[in-house]
């Protein structure tokens, strides 16, 4: 329960002057206003969580759209065409990354811009209307990880970074509480940096508590630190909640999947092909770690991102994608390809057509 504002001061009448009421100071909000869900006895996934994990199936990320500092800043906006084509192609789920932190007040009560919230809501509703499972997350809150800000972002006071994250989830959860079970919340994309280790366990448990105030039964995804690395799953301390799904990302082998990626320093050289026996072992090793964690904890795992950048040769990208698909599905893991229509894209937004080799690698039988 959020602590109450200080009681208003009432001045006593004297000397013929009327009593006056001083304005109340603003409510003070801190992380302690969001108590964490207890941990240490995670019960394993409920039947509802297992059912949603199965329904996620084969998904695609709507990347470089709403997680840009502003929609369109990275070259793409969410369009009806993208929604229609993703559903018609046969994807069963869409992961919707959203940079909420660029669309909220910097100080308490950290209100999300009404127009942006309405925009996200309209997209979620369109996707749900198509019968897709939707994974809605908080993505690229740079200060939360301790990262430099992107162009177009404004900083907030360091003291409020964590509580602002919790307030964002309180608002998101309240806005979407009436949606059906096919809407899944993912607490945060790729926690790392200042969140590594125990800080993320505590903050995630607080965020889950904020969600549970209005969404007591909704399925929520939580991933490990070091950018959702399966190797950090042993550090992830799940809250005592049955309606959870774990999530990891797998971009191994990085030298292949990110060759020519301009945002990586130094940029990995191009010309790397795939997939040798050694590369296949590197690709599947994180999946085996995640599978073992899933068996031990009794929670399903969703591979929320994998993919190969478009500067790799087409034949290798297709081989990589099919190999990953087969490996994930052999381990019973639903997945979402990164991403629909940008640098990794399975869909060409200029030609308004899917890249047939990649689409078949993802959805072909």
WOJO-V409113 format. One record per helix or strand. SS is the DSSP state (a for helix, b for strand). FROM is the first residue (numbers start at 1). LEN is the number of residues. If there is no record, write none. Layout:
ss->SS from->FROM len->LEN
ss->SS from->FROM len->LEN
This chain:
ss->b from->10 len->1
ss->b from->14 len->1
ss->b from->17 len->1
ss->b from->21 len->1
ss->a from->31 len->3
ss->b from->39 len->1
ss->a from->47 len->10
ss->b from->58 len->4
ss->a from->80 len->10
ss->b from->93 len->4
ss->a from->100 len->4
ss->b from->104 len->1
ss->b from->112 len->1
ss->a from->114 len->16
ss->b from->133 len->5
ss->a from->142 len->4
ss->a from->158 len->18
ss->b from->183 len->4
ss->a from->193 len->3
ss->a from->198 len->15
ss->b from->220 len->4
ss->a from->225 len->4
ss->a from->230 len->6
ss->b from->239 len->1
ss->b from->244 len->6
ss->a from->254 len->4
ss->a from->277 len->21
ss->b from->301 len->5
ss->a from->314 len->17
ss->b from->334 len->4
ss->b from->347 len->2
ss->b from->353 len->2
ss->a from->356 len->8
